[in-house]
């Protein structure tokens, strides 16, 4: 007897439940009260009499996998039905596999979300919440979840024919729909990941299409992080214990020299800033967050695009490896500002970085300054045209941009004609590119090294480890599910040293300023503190506390940036070298040589 052969076998309760579902799927005949051919054959196999009542749960407890497979072969519907559970898989034709297929189901759901975005989510969610229902009821439920009316007839047919995640059940001309019960837990697990971040209301086709890209980019980041955790976690933490702002500076100066390295330092530091970690003062109160927008501006051909795009995303043609966060940098080449404003809805509640290499072009369109200013303030955007309305929505991502200016011996002139453009500049951490003899020499030297492959060989040793460090820090700070519980997020501590440096710098600038009015705002001081704080995250794993004091080297570099940017915005109306010398920053390797 089957029961006697297996009475000592202990089977987990969820596995028993799945066996019951499997038996009911393929051998539902044995629960009928009246005799039938299938029931007779099953009872013969079990060694029971025809009139004996069959309890599916008791039967599920008593079977071996081999016996379960033989029973499936007795099913008259094995050529039509499938089963994809946690423990068992049955393909059409009765092909029995004594292992689960939830990973396969999860991958299918991820593909549906990539292809169909929130509409795919809404239909899948509706099917998990309804046992079986007419199409009209499922449509109503999916529309409620989606937030707008949808009619998913083609999509539900695709779930049936391509993905085997929806079935027509019942009979007659008015069928009902359901999702196979055994796949629901796997589907819900993927949907829960999808729900962890806000699902935005999308009002335009552009934003709907972009949301599919958002899902793909987030999946790219997740896969990279998952691989890091499985294969390189200890190595990354160990690298982090030795890594620091000074290490980053040394690496970049070794690549590019003491002048142009600063542009790359800003670009990589901005990648650290995207996690938008909190900075607190010594009283424990929040002072600010580190996330900032970056702008490199100046004459064409001064290396701006290489610093903000090629170093971050990589450049296959030059064999330059990516240094930036995987999947979280949205390159906007060829995009119009109106398109950006439309797709911005898809990024609500998310921290991405938009790389715009031709920022000037965005201001050829009327009415762009105000929405872009709001985007850089991470405020609420609303934009209307005669044909459509975008928003309101809150933008929560960042920018790194390049734009061209006319640079003179003294000062510069923006090529953006909109008189309100300074409102944009004021909301960014800006860096002027002046093509001095020193800078030209270093650019030419680095170009030759790239052609010879010298820089690439150095990058190959550091870039992957730096990228892993960035990724892990971002994941911890944004509470990514893959690292929650394994690491504790940290905050940056605003030190007296940082405040005193900025205060001294500000006082010296005002003392030496040749004009009556101050040609820059208080936001410039905030940008300098954000820069120092973001650079300090390079110390993430070499500080045991959950508070990371602003690094001394980072503080000095940020103060130097503050003085130089104030000098540029003041149209060089104070002696830069004198101020830096009095601050004892004149001996810092970095950008001073560019100006003297």
N, C-alpha and C positions, 0 to 999 in steps of 0.2 A: 504494500500500500504506500502511496506517495506520502501521506501524512506521517506514517511510521518511519519511513526512510529519513525524514528531515525534522523530526520533532525536537532535536537538540540544537538546531540552527537558530541563532539569534540574528534578527534582521531589524535594522533601524526603522522607526515608525514611518518616516517620510518615504522610505523605499517601499514599504508595504503599501502605502497610499498610492505610490506611483504604479505598483504592480496591479492594484485594483483598477486604476484608470486604464492601464494597458489591456487587461482582460476584458474590461467593459467596452473598450474600443473595438477589439477584434472578435470577441466571443460573447457579445451581449445576448446571444440566443440562450445561453445556459441559465439566465435569470428568468426566462419565460416560465410560466406555470404549466404550460402544456408541452407535451413531447414534441421534439423536432429532431431532424437528422443531425444537426451540429451538436446538440445537447447529448444525443445518444453516443456519438463518437467520442466526445470529451469524457463522458462518464465511463465508457469502456476503457479509455486510457487511464482514468483514475482508479479503475477497478471497483466502481460503484454500480449499484442497481439503477435502473432507469427512473424509478420513482423517488430517488433520494434527492432531497433539497440541497442545492449547492450554495454555500455561503462564500462569496468572493473574497472577503477579508481573510477567512480561515484558509481558503485555498491559496491566497497570495502568500501567507506565512509559511506554507508547507512546501512550496515548489523550489526546485533548484533552477538555476538559469538554463541549464540544458533542457529540463522538462518544460520550462516556460517557452523556450524556442520551439519545441515540438508541438505545443498547444497552438502557437501562432500559425503553424503550418496547417492546422485543421480549420483555420478561418476561411470562410468563403469570400471575405471582403479584403483579403490581404493584398490583392492587386490594386486596390483603390485607396486604401487608407495608409497613413504614415503615423509615426509617433516619434517625437523628439523630446525626451525627458532628461532629467538629471542623471539617471542611472542606466536608462535603456534607450535604444534607438531602433526603429523599425522602418525600413525603406519600402517603397512600393514593390510588390512582388513577394512580401513577407521576409525580406532580407533582415535577419535579426542580428543586432550588434549589442553585446553585453557591456556597453558603456554609454554614457550620456552624450548629448550633443548640444548642451546649453551654450558652449562657447561659439558654436556655429550659429545658434539662434541670436546670440548677442551681436555677433558680427553682422548678421543680416539686418538687425534693427538699426545698428550704427549706419549701415549703408542707406537704409530708408531715410534716416534723419539727415544724412548728408545730401541726399538727392531731393527730398521734399520738405526739409526743414520743419517749421512749426505745424504745417498742415499734416505732415506725416506723423508728428508727435500727437496731434489732436485725435487723429483717427485711431492710432494704436492705443492711446489712453482710453478712448471711448470703448474700444473692444475689450480692454482688460476689466472695465467696470460693469459691463453688461454680459450676462450669461449667454443669452441669445436673443436677438431682436430683429424686427424688420429693418430694412435699409433706411427708411425714413426716420425711425427712432434713433438709429446710430448716427445719421446725419445731423439730427438736432443736438445730440450729445456732443459730437465732435465740434459743431459750430459754437456751442457754449464754451467749450474748452479753448477753442481757437480765438474767441473774442469777436468773431464776425461770421457772416453766413458763408458756408462752403458747401459744395456738392461733390463729395469724393467718390463718384461712381467709378471713374477710371482707376483711382488709387486703390479702392477696396478690391477691384478685380486684379490689380497688380499684386496685392498682398496674397490673394488666392493663387494666382497662376505662377507667379515668379518666386515668391518668398514662402509659400505654404504657412502663412500666419493668419489666414482668414478662411473660413469654410462656409459654404451654403448648407444649411441644415433644414430639416423638415421636408415636406412634400407638397405637391400641388403647384399652382401658378403663383403662389405668394410665399416664397421662401424666406427664411430667416438667416441671419448671419451670426457667427460666433468665432472666437479665437480658441484654438485647441488648449484645453485646460493645462496640460503639462508644460506648455511653453510660457505661460503667464508670469511665473516668478522671474524667469530670465529676462523677459521683455520689461517687466517693471523695474528690474535692477538697472537696465540701461536708461530707461526713462527717468529714474531717480537721479542719475548723473546729469542728465539733460536739464532737470529741474533745479539743480543746485545753483545755477546762475539764472538771473531773471530772464524770462522769455518775453521779449519786447513785443509791443503792438506795432505791427509793420503796415504802413499805409500806402506804400508805393511798390511797384514791381521791382524797382532797383533795390530797395531794402530787403524784399523777400529773397531775391536772388543772392544778395550779399550775405544774408543770414546763413545760407548754405555754405558760403566760403568761411564764415566765422566758425561754424561747426567743424569744417575740415581743418582749419588752423588750430583750433583747440584740441582736436584729435591728434594733430602732429605734435603739439606740445606734450600732451599726455603720453603718447607713445615714446617720445624722447625721454621724458622723466621716468617712465616705467622701466625703460632699458637702463637708464642711469642707476636707478635704485637696485635693479637686479645684478648689474655687472660692475658698476664703478662707484658705489656709494662710499665705501671706506676710503677709496683712493681720492674721491672728491673732498671728503671731510679732511683728510690728511693734507691735501693740497691747500685747503682753506686755512689750516692752522699755520701755514707758512706764508700765506698770501696777505698782502696789505696794500694800502694806497701807494707806498713807496715801491713795492714790487711792481705794481701796474705802471708807475711812472718809469721805472728802470727798463721794463720790457719795451715800452713805447719809444723811449729815447734811444734804446739800442737799435730799434727799427728805423726811426725817422730823424734822429738828431734832436738837439736842444731847442729848436724853434717850432717846427711844424708838428711835433709830437702832441702839443697841447690840444690841437683840434681833435685828434683821435682820443685823447684823454677825456675831453668833454663828451664825445659821442658814446664811448663805452660807459662812462659814469652815468649818462642819461639812461642807459639800459638798466643799471642798478636802480635808478630812481623810479622806474615804471611800477614797481611794487607799491610805491606810495606809502612807505613806512612812516610811522608817526615819530615826530621829534618832540621830546618833552624837556621842560626846564628842570632845574634842581629842586624845585618845589613839587615836582611830579605832575604839573599841569601841562596840557598839550600846547606846544608853541606853534607848530606847523606840520605839514607833511612834506616829504622830500620830492614828490613828483614834479618835474618841470618840463617845459617845452624848450627845445634847442633850435637856434637859428645861426647858421654860418653865412655871412654875407660879405661881399667884396667883388673884385673883378673876376671875370671868367678865367678858368685855367689855373686856379690857385689851390686845387686839391680838395675843394669842399665836398664834391660828390663822392670822392673816394673815401673820405672820412665818415660821412653819414650813411652811405649806401653800401659801398663795396666791403668796407671793414665789418659792417653789421650783418649784411645778408650773404657776404662772400661773392667772389667773382670767378666763375669757372674758367673763363677765357684767360685770366691771368693767374689761375691756380691759387687765388687768395681764399683761405678758409673763412667761414663765417665766425664772427666773434660774439654776435648778439643772441638774444633769446630766440629759441626755435619756435616758429609758428605764431609769434606775437608781434611781428613787425609787418605792417601792411604797406607794401610799396604802391605808391599812387602815380606812377609814371603814366602820362597821357590822360589822367583823370581831370575833369572839370570841377570847379568848386561846387557847382550846383549838384553834380553827381555825388560829391563827398557829403554834402549836407543831406541828400536823400538817403544815402547808405548809412549815415551816422546812427540812424534809428536802430540798426542791427547790432550796435556795439554798446547799447545801454547796459550799465552795471558791469561792464567789462573793462579790463585794463590792457589796452593794446597801444602800439605806437605807429603813427602814420608817417611814412617817409615821403616827403615831397621835395623833389630835386629841382623843380622849376616853380618856386613859390610865386615869382613875379606874375606868371601867367594867370594865376588865380584872381588877380586884381584887374584883369582886363574886362571883367564882367561887373556891371553896376550892382550895387547893393550887397557886395560880398563882405565888406569890412565888419559890419555889425554881427552877422552870424558867426564869422570866423573868430571875432573877439570873444563872443560867448562860448565858442568851442574851447578856446584857450583858457578861459576862466573856468571851464568845466561846468558851465551854466546850462540853462534851459533854452533850447533852440526851437524857434518856430519860423517857417519860411513859406511864403505863399506866392504862387504865380497864377496866371489866368486859368491854367489847366489843372493844377494840383496843389495840394497843401501838404507840407511836411511838418510833423511835430504837433504839439510841443513834445520834446523829449530832452532828457538830460544827458549830455555828452560826458563821458568819464575817462576818456583815453587821452593820449598825448601826441605831440608832433615833434619831429626833427626835420628841419627844412633848410634849403639853400635858396638864396636869392641874390641877384646881381645888383651891384651899386656902382656908381661912378666914384672912384677913390682918387683923392687929390693928395698933394704933398701935405696938406693940412686939412683934415676932415674928410667927409664923404657926402655924397648926395644919393638918396634913395631913388631908384628908377620907378618906384611905385608912385603914381601921381596923386592917388587919393590923399587928401590932406589929413585924414583920420588914421593913416597908416601907422603913425607913431603909437597909436593905442594898441596895435598889434605888437609892435616891437617891445612895448613896455610890459607885455605879458609873456615875454620869452627871455631865456638866457641867450644873449646875443654875443657873437664873436666876429669882429671885423677882420677880413683878410686883405692885407696890403702886400702887394708883390714887391718886397724889398730885395736887394741884392742877396742878403743872407737867406731869405726864404727861397728865392729862385735857385740858389745853389743847392739847398737841401732837397728841394723838389726834384731837381735834375738828378741829384745823386740817388735819391730813393727810386726814381724811375729806372735808372740804369741797374740798380740792385734787383728790382722786380724783373727786368728783362733777363738778368743772369740767374734768377731763381734764388738769390741769396736771402732775400726777405722771406720768401715762402718757406724755406727750410727752417728758419727761426720761428715763424708763425706756427708751423706744423707741430712744434714741441709744446707750445703754450696755449694756442687758440682753443683746442678741444677742452683742455682742463679749465680754462677761463670760462668757456661757454657752459660747462657743467656746473661750475661754481655759481654763475649767474642764475642758471635754471633752478638749482636747489634753493638758493636764497629767495628767489621769486616765489617758488612753490610753498615754502614755509611761511613767508610773509602774507601770502594770499590764501592760506589755509587750504591748499589743494588736498583733496581726499586721500591721495596716495601717500601723503606725509603727515597727515593729522595724527597726533598721538605719539609720533616718533620724534618730533622736534618741537621746540617751543619757539613761537615767534618772538622777535626782539624789537626794542625801540632804541632810537638814537638819543643820546643825552647831550643837550646843548650846554657846552662848557663855558666857563667864564673866560677862558683863553680866546675862544671864538668871538665872543661878544666884545672883549677888550680890543682884539685886533681890528674888528670892523669899526668900532667906535673911534679908535686912533686913526684909522685910514680915513674915515669920514671927516674927522676934525682937520686932518692935514690937507685934504682936498679942498675943504671950504676955506682954509687959511690961505692957500695958494691960488685959489680960483680968481681969474682976472675979470670975471663978469659979475654983475650984481645979482642976477637970477641964477638959480640952480637948474641946469639943463637936464636933469634926470630925476626920477622919482624915488621914493622910499622903497619901492618894489625891488630896486637894484640890490639893496642890502639883503632882502629876503632871498633873492636868487643866489647870492653868495653863500648864505647859510644852507640853502637847499643843496647847492653844489658840494659843500664840505660834508654835509650829512650823507648824501648819496655815495660820495667817494669813500666814506667811512665804512660802508657795508662790505668793502673788501676785507675788513677785519672780522667778518661775521663769525667765523669758526675759531679765531684765535683769542676771542674774549668769552670767558665762561659765563659771565653774567647775562641776564636778559636785557641789560642796558649797555649800549655800546657808546662810550664817550667819543665825541667828535675827535678824530685823529689829528694830531699836531701838524703833520705834513699836509693833510687835506685842508686844514684851517688856513695854512699859509698860502697854498695854491689858490684857494677860493678868495682870499683877501687880495691876492695879486690880480686875479680876474676882476674883482670889484673895482680896484684902482684903475686898471687899464680900460675897462668898459666905461667908467665914469669919464676918463680922459677922452675917449673917442666921442662919447655923447656930448661932451663939453666943447667939441671942436678943437681939442688939444689946448684948452685955455688954462692949463696949469702945467708946471714942469714935472712930467711923469717920473723921470729918473730921480729927481730930488725927493719926491714923496715916497717912492719905493725904497730909497736909501735910508730915509729916516725911519721907515717901518722895519728896517733890517731885512727887506725882501729882495734887495738888489743883488744878493749873492745866490738867489734861487735860480737853478737851471730852469729855463722855460722861455717865456715869451718876450722878455725885456729886450733881447738882442734884435728882435724884429723891428723895434722902433728907434734904436739909437745907433 
